Amino acid sequence: MNFNDLNNLNLKDLANAPMSIKTIVLAVALAVIVFFGYWFLWSGQLDSVNAAQQEEMTLRDSFMNKKRQAVNLDIYKQQLNDIDHSFGALLKQLPNKSQMDALLSDINQAGLGRGLQFELFRPGTETPKDFYAELPISIRVTGAYHDFGAFASDISQLSRIVTLHDLDIGPDKDGNLYMNATIKTYRYLDEDELAAQNKSNKKGDVKK
């Protein structure tokens, strides 16, 4: 087949044309159909399909996010309950203002119970925190080394939160062992104290 064959082609006599000619004509016809079909029909449908696929992906992502949130909701609730429980247990270990004298007495008795002699037991100035106040107590005791350790263990097991800081142990001029330390105790602030603290914080924010 050559160009002259195509040039001399009579569409009315296509049925009698060689097979190669028929193949070319069919291919051209299909190409024209596909071209115009795409532009006038399929392109709009493809756009609709693409839009639908995009919407499906968006809905699927939204569904999966909500599903994960639903699955994690119970976990979040449990974590919140655990936090509330831990916070409640912590508050129970903090005495109120009226219970502080009893706590100081318990600390003193813990030392005396281990045979320690208090040369100094001086509560300092309270430092307010978010919802509690910290009270430092300066102490100086004399006694045996193992009694110091037993005393530290005893106060750590009190029902209230008591911590030991700034330990200094050594022999005194008489050859006895002494221990200087700061004991920190904590109590929760009452409603009036919290209100006063919040008011003070607001004034500080305004000045800034």
C-alpha positions in Angstrom: 0.0 0.0 0.0 1.2 3.5 -0.9 0.0 7.1 -0.7 -1.7 6.8 -4.2 -3.8 4.0 -2.9 -5.1 6.3 -0.1 -5.5 9.2 -2.5 -7.6 7.1 -5.0 -9.7 5.7 -2.2 -13.5 5.8 -2.8 -15.4 5.6 0.4 -18.4 4.1 -1.4 -16.2 1.3 -2.6 -14.6 0.8 0.9 -16.0 -2.7 1.1 -13.8 -3.8 -1.9 -10.7 -2.0 -0.7 -7.6 -3.9 0.5 -7.5 -5.0 4.1 -4.7 -2.6 4.9 -6.8 0.3 3.7 -9.8 -0.8 5.8 -7.5 -1.1 8.9 -6.2 2.5 8.5 -9.7 3.9 7.9 -11.0 2.1 10.9 -8.2 3.3 13.1 -8.7 6.9 12.0 -12.5 6.6 12.6 -11.9 5.2 16.1 -9.4 8.0 16.8 -11.9 10.6 15.8 -14.6 9.0 17.9 -12.4 8.8 20.9 -11.2 12.4 20.5 -14.7 13.9 20.1 -16.2 11.5 22.6 -13.6 12.6 25.2 -14.2 16.3 24.7 -17.9 16.3 24.4 -18.9 13.5 26.7 -16.3 11.7 28.6 -14.3 14.7 29.8 -17.3 15.9 31.8 -18.0 12.4 33.1 -14.3 12.0 34.1 -14.4 15.3 36.0 -17.5 14.0 37.8 -15.7 10.8 38.6 -12.6 12.6 39.8 -14.8 14.9 42.0 -16.6 11.9 43.4 -13.4 10.1 44.1 -12.0 13.2 45.9 -15.2 13.5 47.9 -15.0 9.8 48.8 -11.4 10.2 50.0 -12.4 13.2 52.1 -15.4 11.4 53.6 -13.2 8.3 54.2 -10.6 10.4 56.0 -13.3 12.1 58.0 -14.8 8.8 58.9 -11.4 7.3 60.0 -10.6 10.4 62.1 -14.0 10.1 63.9 -13.5 6.4 64.3 -10.1 7.0 65.9 -11.6 9.6 68.1 -14.4 7.3 69.1 -11.9 4.5 69.8 -9.6 6.8 71.8 -12.5 8.4 73.7 -12.6 5.6 76.3 -8.8 5.7 76.7 -8.9 9.5 77.2 -11.7 9.1 79.8 -9.7 6.4 81.6 -6.6 8.6 81.6 -8.7 11.5 83.0 -10.1 9.3 85.7 -6.6 8.2 86.6 -5.4 11.8 86.8 -8.4 12.7 89.0 -7.8 9.7 91.2 -4.1 10.5 91.5 -4.8 14.2 92.2 -7.4 13.2 94.8 -4.9 10.9 96.5 -2.4 13.7 96.6 -4.8 16.1 98.1 -5.6 13.6 100.9 -1.9 13.8 101.8 -2.0 17.5 102.2 -3.2 18.7 105.6 -5.2 21.9 106.0 -4.1 24.9 108.0 -5.6 23.5 111.3 -3.8 20.2 110.9 -0.3 21.6 110.5 0.4 21.7 114.2 -0.3 18.0 114.5 2.0 17.3 111.5 4.8 19.2 113.1 4.3 17.3 116.3 4.4 14.0 114.4 7.8 15.0 112.9 9.2 15.9 116.3 7.9 12.7 117.8 9.5 10.7 114.9 12.9 12.1 115.9 12.5 11.6 119.6 11.3 8.1 118.9 14.7 7.3 117.3 16.6 8.8 120.3 17.5 12.0 118.5 18.0 15.2 120.4 16.5 18.3 118.8 18.8 21.4 119.2 16.8 23.3 116.6 13.3 22.9 115.2 12.3 26.2 113.5 9.4 26.5 111.0 10.1 29.1 108.3 7.9 31.2 106.1 5.3 29.6 104.0 5.6 29.9 100.2 2.2 29.7 98.3 2.1 27.6 95.2 -0.7 26.9 92.7 -3.1 25.2 95.2 -0.8 24.5 98.2 1.7 26.1 100.4 5.2 24.9 101.2 6.5 25.2 104.7 10.3 24.8 105.4 11.5 23.7 108.8 15.1 24.1 109.8 16.3 21.3 112.2 19.5 20.3 114.0 19.6 17.0 115.7 22.3 14.9 117.4 22.4 11.2 117.7 23.8 8.0 116.1 24.3 7.8 112.3 21.9 4.8 111.9 19.2 6.8 113.9 19.4 9.6 111.3 18.6 7.1 108.6 15.8 5.6 110.6 14.4 9.1 111.2 14.5 9.9 107.5 12.7 6.7 106.7 10.0 7.3 109.4 9.1 10.8 108.2 8.9 9.6 104.6 6.2 7.1 105.7 4.0 9.6 107.4 0.5 10.0 106.1 1.4 13.5 105.0 3.9 14.6 102.4 7.2 15.4 104.1 10.5 15.7 102.4 14.1 16.1 103.6 16.5 18.5 102.0 20.0 20.1 102.4 21.4 17.3 104.6 24.6 18.1 106.5 26.0 15.4 108.8 29.2 15.6 110.8 30.8 15.5 114.3 30.2 18.3 116.7 32.8 19.7 119.2 32.0 17.0 121.7 32.5 14.2 119.1 28.8 13.5 118.7 27.2 13.3 115.3 24.9 16.1 114.3 22.6 16.5 111.3 21.4 19.8 109.9 18.6 19.6 107.4 15.6 21.4 106.0 12.3 19.5 106.3 9.6 20.6 103.8 5.9 20.1 104.5 3.0 21.0 102.4 -0.7 21.9 103.0 -3.5 22.8 100.7 -4.8 26.4 100.5 -8.3 27.0 101.7 -10.9 28.8 99.6 -10.1 32.2 101.0 -6.4 31.8 100.4 -7.0 30.6 96.8 -9.3 33.6 96.2 -6.7 36.0 97.5 -4.0 34.4 95.5 -6.1 34.5 92.3 -6.8 38.2 92.9 -3.1 38.9 93.5 -2.2 37.1 90.2 -4.8 39.1 88.3 -3.4 42.4 89.6 0.1 41.2 88.6 -1.2 40.4 85.0 -2.8 43.9 84.8 0.5 45.6 85.7 2.3 43.7 83.0 
